[in-house]
């Protein structure tokens, strides 16, 4: 046997080994991927979670957000108070993914919330500077889990830019590729328990400002479409301007879209009682800050519900009695 034949067989063995490893990875990730990260576990149980939350209360409220929601809401306290704080017992269902902005929130609504029966009565969307724009960014690795084959065309056309198209398709057809970052996080978490929280804070602190569209302006097409769909289904949407350490202006486009569909905009940027010491970084609240904000939110949300009731009652009255 000459050396070239031996070399060729060795190369075939290496190729076969690589193919076998990749095939094993593609088999393992769909079965055990939920052990890698909390977001995959949440995705797996999201339909069941929403169905339970929307069918077990007269006032079902879905809070759709990101790490602002994770760190800003004292969820046990809100759930405990919601049974007695409002005229009708409320059930809050929190759907929050670290790094989720409007492009991903829109897909979560389309793929999960819009398919729940009965639908939620209210959707609360906490936001801060730039997070409601079409250009606010998305995690392609997670986006592939928010769509099935019938959605891919719309996702490619509307949500994924040309620069991300190859990555999206690669992630969609290869769960091993889609979970490469989660594998890294899983390994490093075993070595450094604080790795994930630190990485999230670094990403948030270094997130670039929302990029402009081709026309040079920020757009809110997904927010507009989502509020339009909710309006058609009779779902109230409450856009919640969250407090962060630095001040920011409300976008006139967000105010206009909210008024267009007669939805609610709660401005809690300057929540009383919150100070610089109530944040872990420039964006996320600590436990003390979350307790202060959650109590203030419950009071403001109750006022919002009262105004919605009065408004709906007025709309149902004959015009001459208004």
Sine and cosine of phi, psi and omega as CSV:
sin_phi,cos_phi,sin_psi,cos_psi,sin_omega,cos_omega
0.00,0.00,0.85,-0.53,-0.02,-1.00
-0.98,0.20,0.18,-0.98,-0.10,-0.99
-0.93,0.38,-0.55,0.83,-0.02,-1.00
-0.92,0.39,-0.63,0.78,0.03,-1.00
-0.91,0.42,-0.68,0.73,0.02,-1.00
-0.88,0.47,-0.68,0.73,0.00,-1.00
-0.89,0.45,-0.65,0.76,0.00,-1.00
-0.90,0.44,-0.68,0.73,0.02,-1.00
-0.91,0.42,-0.60,0.80,0.03,-1.00
-0.91,0.42,-0.65,0.76,0.04,-1.00
-0.90,0.44,-0.65,0.76,0.04,-1.00
-0.88,0.47,-0.63,0.78,0.02,-1.00
-0.90,0.43,-0.65,0.76,0.02,-1.00
-0.90,0.44,-0.70,0.71,0.02,-1.00
-0.88,0.47,-0.69,0.73,0.01,-1.00
-0.89,0.46,-0.63,0.78,0.02,-1.00
-0.91,0.42,-0.69,0.72,0.01,-1.00
-0.89,0.46,-0.70,0.72,0.02,-1.00
-0.88,0.47,-0.66,0.75,0.00,-1.00
-0.90,0.43,-0.66,0.75,0.02,-1.00
-0.90,0.43,-0.70,0.72,0.01,-1.00
-0.90,0.44,-0.66,0.75,0.02,-1.00
-0.90,0.44,-0.64,0.76,0.03,-1.00
-0.90,0.43,-0.65,0.76,0.01,-1.00
-0.90,0.44,-0.67,0.74,0.01,-1.00
-0.91,0.42,-0.44,0.90,0.04,-1.00
-0.99,0.15,-0.62,0.79,-0.08,-1.00
-0.96,0.29,-0.69,0.73,-0.12,-0.99
-0.87,0.49,-0.69,0.72,0.05,-1.00
-0.90,0.44,-0.44,0.90,-0.05,-1.00
-1.00,0.04,-0.62,0.78,-0.13,-0.99
-0.84,-0.54,0.18,0.98,-0.05,-1.00
-0.87,0.49,-0.48,0.88,-0.04,-1.00
-0.91,0.40,-0.29,0.96,0.04,-1.00
-0.98,0.21,-0.21,0.98,-0.07,-1.00
-0.98,0.21,-0.63,0.77,-0.13,-0.99
-0.42,-0.91,0.36,-0.93,-0.01,-1.00
-0.94,0.33,-0.49,0.87,-0.02,-1.00
-0.93,0.36,-0.58,0.81,0.06,-1.00
-0.93,0.37,-0.59,0.81,0.06,-1.00
-0.91,0.41,-0.64,0.77,0.02,-1.00
-0.92,0.39,-0.65,0.76,0.02,-1.00
-0.87,0.49,-0.68,0.73,-0.04,-1.00
-0.88,0.47,-0.60,0.80,-0.04,-1.00
-0.98,-0.19,0.21,0.98,-0.15,-0.99
-0.93,0.37,-0.69,0.72,0.01,-1.00
-0.87,0.50,-0.71,0.70,0.00,-1.00
-0.91,0.42,-0.66,0.75,0.00,-1.00
-0.88,0.47,-0.71,0.70,0.01,-1.00
-0.92,0.38,-0.65,0.76,-0.01,-1.00
-0.89,0.45,-0.68,0.74,0.03,-1.00
-0.91,0.41,-0.67,0.74,-0.04,-1.00
-0.93,0.37,-0.57,0.82,-0.08,-1.00
-1.00,0.02,-0.23,0.97,-0.06,-1.00
-0.95,-0.31,-0.04,1.00,-0.08,-1.00
-0.93,-0.36,0.20,0.98,-0.02,-1.00
-0.50,-0.87,0.55,-0.84,0.09,-1.00
-0.94,0.35,-0.45,0.89,0.00,-1.00
-0.85,-0.53,1.00,0.03,-0.02,-1.00
-1.00,-0.05,0.80,-0.61,-0.06,-1.00
-0.83,-0.56,0.84,-0.54,0.08,-1.00
-0.97,-0.25,0.83,-0.56,0.07,-1.00
-0.98,-0.18,0.93,-0.36,-0.08,-1.00
-0.95,-0.30,0.94,-0.34,-0.11,-0.99
-0.45,-0.89,-0.41,-0.91,-0.03,-1.00
-0.71,-0.71,-0.56,-0.83,-0.05,-1.00
-0.92,0.40,-0.37,0.93,0.13,-0.99
-0.86,0.50,-0.63,0.77,0.01,-1.00
-0.96,0.29,-0.68,0.73,-0.02,-1.00
-0.85,0.53,-0.71,0.70,-0.08,-1.00
-1.00,-0.07,-0.30,0.95,-0.11,-0.99
-1.00,-0.08,-0.29,0.96,-0.03,-1.00
-0.93,-0.36,0.77,-0.64,0.16,-0.99
-0.99,0.10,1.00,0.06,-0.18,-0.98
-0.88,0.48,-0.70,0.71,0.05,-1.00
-0.86,0.51,-0.64,0.77,0.00,-1.00
-0.92,0.40,-0.64,0.77,0.01,-1.00
-0.92,0.40,-0.68,0.73,0.02,-1.00
-0.89,0.45,-0.65,0.76,-0.02,-1.00
-0.92,0.38,-0.63,0.78,-0.06,-1.00
-0.99,0.17,-0.42,0.91,-0.12,-0.99
-0.93,0.38,-0.37,0.93,0.00,-1.00
-0.95,0.32,-0.43,0.90,-0.07,-1.00
-0.85,-0.53,-0.23,0.97,-0.10,-1.00
-0.97,0.25,-0.46,0.89,-0.08,-1.00
-0.94,-0.35,0.30,-0.95,0.00,-1.00
-0.88,0.48,-0.56,0.83,0.05,-1.00
-0.89,-0.46,0.75,-0.66,0.01,-1.00
-0.82,0.57,0.74,-0.67,-0.06,-1.00
-0.94,-0.34,0.49,-0.87,0.09,-1.00
-0.84,-0.55,0.90,-0.44,0.01,-1.00
-1.00,-0.08,0.78,-0.63,0.10,-0.99
-0.89,-0.45,0.89,-0.46,-0.05,-1.00
-1.00,-0.10,0.84,-0.55,0.08,-1.00
-0.85,-0.52,0.98,-0.20,-0.12,-0.99
-0.64,-0.77,0.80,-0.60,0.05,-1.00
-0.86,-0.51,0.71,-0.70,0.05,-1.00
-0.86,0.51,0.76,-0.64,0.05,-1.00
0.98,0.19,0.23,0.97,0.01,-1.00
-1.00,0.05,0.80,-0.59,0.06,-1.00
-0.84,-0.54,-0.12,-0.99,-0.18,-0.98
-0.81,0.58,-0.67,0.75,0.04,-1.00
-0.83,0.56,-0.66,0.76,0.02,-1.00
-0.98,0.20,-0.62,0.78,0.04,-1.00
-0.86,0.51,-0.65,0.76,0.02,-1.00
-0.88,0.48,-0.69,0.72,0.01,-1.00
-0.93,0.38,-0.60,0.80,0.06,-1.00
-0.89,0.46,-0.67,0.74,0.04,-1.00
-0.88,0.47,-0.74,0.67,-0.07,-1.00
-0.91,0.42,-0.64,0.76,-0.13,-0.99
-1.00,0.06,-0.43,0.90,-0.07,-1.00
-0.86,-0.51,-0.89,0.45,-0.17,-0.99
-0.90,0.43,-0.65,0.76,-0.04,-1.00
-0.91,0.40,-0.30,0.95,-0.04,-1.00
-0.99,-0.16,-0.02,1.00,-0.01,-1.00
-0.98,0.20,0.67,-0.74,0.06,-1.00
-0.73,-0.69,0.85,-0.53,-0.05,1.00
-0.95,0.31,0.41,-0.91,0.00,-1.00
-0.96,0.29,0.31,-0.95,0.07,-1.00
-0.91,0.42,0.45,-0.89,0.05,-1.00
-0.97,0.24,-0.59,0.80,-0.08,-1.00
-0.67,-0.75,0.62,-0.78,0.17,-0.99
-0.87,-0.49,0.83,-0.56,0.06,-1.00
-0.98,-0.22,0.79,-0.61,0.00,-1.00
-0.87,-0.49,0.99,-0.13,0.09,-1.00
-0.94,0.34,0.61,-0.79,-0.01,-1.00
-0.48,-0.88,0.25,-0.97,0.14,-0.99
-0.64,-0.76,-0.37,-0.93,-0.12,-0.99
-0.82,0.57,0.88,-0.47,0.16,-0.99
0.97,0.25,-0.02,1.00,-0.14,-0.99
-0.99,0.15,-0.11,0.99,0.01,-1.00
-0.98,-0.20,0.03,1.00,-0.03,-1.00
-0.99,0.14,0.35,-0.94,0.09,-1.00
-0.92,0.39,-0.36,0.93,-0.08,-1.00
-0.99,-0.15,0.23,0.97,-0.12,-0.99
-0.98,0.21,-0.13,0.99,0.12,-0.99
0.99,-0.12,0.34,-0.94,0.00,-1.00
-0.48,-0.88,0.30,-0.95,0.09,-1.00
-0.99,-0.14,0.97,-0.25,-0.04,-1.00
-0.86,0.51,-0.60,0.80,-0.03,-1.00
-0.87,0.49,-0.48,0.88,0.00,-1.00
-0.99,-0.10,-0.46,0.89,-0.01,-1.00
-0.85,0.52,-0.54,0.84,-0.05,-1.00
-0.90,0.43,-0.37,0.93,0.02,-1.00
-0.99,0.12,-0.21,0.98,-0.03,-1.00
-0.99,-0.13,0.30,0.95,0.01,-1.00
-0.50,-0.87,0.45,-0.90,0.16,-0.99
-0.92,-0.38,-0.10,-0.99,-0.12,-0.99
-0.87,0.50,-0.57,0.83,-0.01,-1.00
-0.94,0.34,-0.29,0.96,-0.01,-1.00
-1.00,-0.06,-0.27,0.96,-0.18,-0.98
-0.85,0.53,-0.66,0.75,-0.03,-1.00
-0.86,0.50,-0.71,0.70,-0.01,-1.00
-0.92,0.39,-0.62,0.78,-0.01,-1.00
-0.90,0.44,-0.71,0.71,0.00,-1.00
-0.90,0.44,-0.63,0.77,-0.07,-1.00
-0.96,0.27,-0.64,0.77,-0.19,-0.98
-0.94,-0.33,-0.53,0.85,-0.16,-0.99
-0.95,-0.30,-0.52,0.86,-0.09,-1.00
-0.96,-0.27,0.84,-0.54,0.03,-1.00
-0.97,0.25,0.17,-0.99,-0.03,-1.00
-0.87,0.50,-0.58,0.82,-0.02,-1.00
-0.92,0.39,-0.38,0.92,-0.04,-1.00
-0.96,-0.28,-0.04,1.00,-0.09,-1.00
-0.87,0.49,-0.74,0.67,-0.01,-1.00
-0.88,0.48,-0.68,0.73,0.00,-1.00
-0.90,0.43,-0.66,0.75,0.00,-1.00
-0.88,0.48,-0.75,0.66,-0.02,-1.00
-0.90,0.44,-0.64,0.77,0.04,-1.00
-0.89,0.46,-0.71,0.71,0.02,-1.00
-0.91,0.42,-0.61,0.79,-0.06,-1.00
-0.91,0.41,-0.65,0.76,-0.07,-1.00
-1.00,-0.04,-0.20,0.98,0.00,-1.00
-0.73,-0.69,0.97,-0.24,0.02,-1.00
-0.94,0.35,-0.43,0.90,0.07,-1.00
-0.90,0.43,-0.69,0.73,0.04,-1.00
-0.92,0.39,-0.65,0.76,-0.02,-1.00
-0.90,0.43,-0.44,0.90,-0.08,-1.00
-0.97,-0.24,0.24,0.97,-0.04,-1.00
-0.88,0.47,-0.62,0.79,0.01,-1.00
-0.94,0.33,-0.61,0.80,0.00,-1.00
-0.91,0.41,-0.59,0.81,0.06,-1.00
-0.88,0.47,-0.70,0.71,0.03,-1.00
-0.87,0.49,-0.70,0.71,0.01,-1.00
-0.89,0.45,-0.65,0.76,-0.02,-1.00
-0.87,0.50,-0.68,0.73,-0.01,-1.00
-0.93,0.37,-0.74,0.67,-0.06,-1.00
-0.93,0.37,-0.51,0.86,0.04,-1.00
-0.90,0.44,-0.52,0.86,0.02,-1.00
-0.95,0.31,-0.42,0.91,0.01,-1.00
-1.00,-0.04,-0.71,0.71,-0.01,-1.00
-0.83,-0.56,0.99,-0.17,-0.07,-1.00
-0.83,0.55,-0.47,0.88,-0.03,-1.00
-1.00,0.00,0.17,0.99,-0.12,-0.99
-0.88,0.48,-0.74,0.67,-0.09,-1.00
-0.90,0.44,-0.75,0.66,0.00,-1.00
-0.87,0.50,-0.65,0.76,0.00,-1.00
-0.91,0.41,-0.66,0.75,-0.01,-1.00
-0.90,0.43,-0.66,0.75,0.01,-1.00
-0.88,0.47,-0.69,0.73,-0.01,-1.00
-0.91,0.41,-0.63,0.78,0.02,-1.00
-0.91,0.41,-0.68,0.73,0.03,-1.00
-0.88,0.48,-0.68,0.73,-0.03,-1.00
-0.92,0.39,-0.66,0.75,-0.03,-1.00
-0.92,0.38,-0.50,0.86,-0.05,-1.00
-0.97,-0.25,0.19,0.98,0.02,-1.00
-0.90,0.43,0.81,-0.58,-0.01,-1.00
-0.93,0.36,0.42,-0.91,0.05,-1.00
-0.88,0.48,0.42,-0.91,-0.04,-1.00
-0.83,0.55,0.76,-0.65,0.01,-1.00
-0.97,0.26,0.51,-0.86,0.02,-1.00
-0.98,0.20,0.38,-0.93,0.07,-1.00
-0.97,0.25,-0.03,-1.00,-0.02,-1.00
-0.88,0.48,-0.45,0.89,0.00,-1.00
-1.00,0.08,-0.01,1.00,0.06,-1.00
1.00,0.04,0.15,0.99,0.00,-1.00
-0.78,-0.62,0.40,-0.92,0.08,-1.00
-0.98,0.22,0.60,-0.80,-0.03,-1.00
-0.85,-0.52,0.37,-0.93,-0.06,-1.00
-0.73,-0.68,0.64,0.77,-0.08,-1.00
-0.89,0.45,-0.68,0.73,-0.04,-1.00
-0.93,0.37,-0.65,0.76,0.06,-1.00
-0.88,0.48,-0.71,0.70,0.01,-1.00
-0.87,0.49,-0.72,0.69,-0.02,-1.00
-0.91,0.41,-0.65,0.76,0.00,-1.00
-0.90,0.44,-0.70,0.71,0.03,-1.00
-0.91,0.40,-0.56,0.83,0.06,-1.00
-0.89,0.45,-0.72,0.70,0.01,-1.00
-0.90,0.44,-0.67,0.74,0.02,-1.00
-0.90,0.43,-0.65,0.76,0.02,-1.00
-0.87,0.49,-0.65,0.76,0.01,-1.00
-0.92,0.40,-0.52,0.86,-0.03,-1.00
-1.00,-0.05,0.02,1.00,0.01,-1.00
0.97,0.23,0.40,0.92,0.03,-1.00
-1.00,-0.09,0.81,-0.59,0.08,-1.00
-0.98,0.19,0.66,-0.75,0.05,-1.00
-0.89,-0.45,0.76,-0.66,0.06,-1.00
-0.90,-0.43,0.93,-0.36,0.11,-0.99
-1.00,0.09,0.83,-0.56,-0.15,-0.99
-0.91,-0.42,0.96,-0.29,0.05,-1.00
-0.96,0.26,0.92,-0.39,-0.12,-0.99
-1.00,0.06,0.48,-0.87,0.11,-0.99
-0.98,0.21,0.67,-0.74,0.19,-0.98
-0.74,-0.68,0.13,-0.99,-0.14,-0.99
-0.90,0.43,-0.61,0.79,0.03,-1.00
-0.98,-0.19,0.48,-0.87,-0.04,-1.00
-0.98,0.21,0.41,-0.91,0.08,-1.00
-0.50,-0.86,0.40,-0.92,-0.03,-1.00
-1.00,-0.04,0.55,-0.84,0.13,-0.99
-0.97,0.23,0.71,-0.70,0.00,-1.00
-0.94,0.35,0.74,-0.67,0.07,-1.00
-0.86,0.52,-0.53,0.85,0.02,-1.00
-0.91,0.41,-0.64,0.77,0.03,-1.00
-0.90,0.43,-0.69,0.72,0.04,-1.00
-0.87,0.48,-0.67,0.74,-0.04,-1.00
-0.93,0.37,-0.67,0.74,0.00,-1.00
-0.91,0.40,-0.64,0.77,0.04,-1.00
-0.87,0.49,-0.71,0.70,0.01,-1.00
-0.93,0.38,-0.56,0.83,-0.02,-1.00
-0.84,0.54,-0.65,0.76,-0.02,-1.00
-0.98,-0.22,0.18,0.98,0.04,-1.00
0.83,0.56,0.65,0.76,0.10,-1.00
-1.00,-0.04,-0.10,-0.99,-0.10,-1.00
-0.91,-0.42,0.62,-0.79,0.07,-1.00
-0.83,-0.55,0.94,-0.34,0.03,-1.00
-1.00,-0.10,0.90,-0.44,0.00,-1.00
-1.00,-0.08,0.98,-0.18,0.01,-1.00
-0.89,-0.46,0.49,0.87,0.02,-1.00
-0.88,0.47,-0.58,0.81,-0.02,-1.00
-0.93,-0.36,0.89,0.45,-0.01,-1.00
-0.93,0.38,0.84,-0.55,0.00,-1.00
-0.86,0.51,0.65,-0.76,0.05,-1.00
0.99,-0.10,-0.28,0.96,0.01,-1.00
-1.00,0.04,0.74,-0.67,0.04,-1.00
-0.78,-0.63,-0.01,-1.00,-0.03,-1.00
-0.87,0.49,-0.47,0.88,0.00,-1.00
-0.98,0.20,-0.02,1.00,-0.02,-1.00
-0.99,-0.13,0.23,0.97,0.01,-1.00
-0.83,-0.55,0.56,-0.83,0.08,-1.00
-1.00,0.07,-0.39,0.92,0.05,-1.00
-0.46,-0.89,-0.41,-0.91,-0.02,-1.00
-0.97,0.24,-0.15,0.99,-0.13,-0.99
-0.79,-0.61,-0.68,0.73,-0.20,-0.98
-0.99,-0.13,0.68,-0.73,0.02,-1.00
-0.99,0.16,0.45,-0.89,0.15,-0.99
-1.00,0.02,-0.09,-1.00,-0.08,-1.00
-0.88,0.47,-0.66,0.75,0.01,-1.00
-0.90,0.44,-0.70,0.71,0.03,-1.00
-0.88,0.47,-0.63,0.78,0.01,-1.00
-0.90,0.44,-0.62,0.79,0.02,-1.00
-0.91,0.41,-0.69,0.72,0.00,-1.00
-0.90,0.44,-0.73,0.68,-0.04,-1.00
-0.91,0.42,-0.66,0.75,-0.06,-1.00
-0.89,0.45,-0.65,0.76,0.04,-1.00
-0.90,0.43,-0.68,0.73,0.03,-1.00
-0.91,0.42,-0.62,0.78,0.00,-1.00
-0.90,0.45,-0.69,0.73,0.00,-1.00
-0.86,0.52,-0.66,0.75,0.02,-1.00
-0.92,0.40,-0.71,0.71,0.00,-1.00
-0.92,0.38,-0.60,0.80,-0.01,-1.00
-0.92,0.38,-0.61,0.80,0.07,-1.00
-0.89,0.46,-0.67,0.74,0.07,-1.00
-0.88,0.47,-0.61,0.79,0.03,-1.00
-0.90,0.43,-0.68,0.74,0.03,-1.00
-0.90,0.44,-0.65,0.76,0.02,-1.00
-0.88,0.47,-0.66,0.75,-0.01,-1.00
-0.93,0.36,-0.57,0.82,0.06,-1.00
-0.90,0.43,-0.66,0.75,0.01,-1.00
-0.89,0.46,-0.72,0.69,0.00,-1.00
-0.90,0.44,-0.62,0.79,0.00,-1.00
-0.92,0.38,-0.68,0.73,0.01,-1.00
-0.93,0.37,-0.56,0.83,0.04,-1.00
-0.92,0.40,-0.63,0.77,0.03,-1.00
-0.92,0.40,-0.64,0.77,-0.01,-1.00
-0.91,0.42,-0.47,0.88,-0.02,-1.00
-0.99,0.11,-0.18,0.98,0.00,-1.00
-0.99,0.17,0.48,-0.88,0.13,-0.99
-0.84,0.55,0.56,-0.83,-0.07,-1.00
-0.83,0.56,-0.59,0.80,-0.06,-1.00
-0.95,0.30,-0.26,0.97,0.00,-1.00
-0.99,-0.12,-0.06,1.00,-0.05,-1.00
-0.97,0.26,0.00,0.00,0.00,0.00
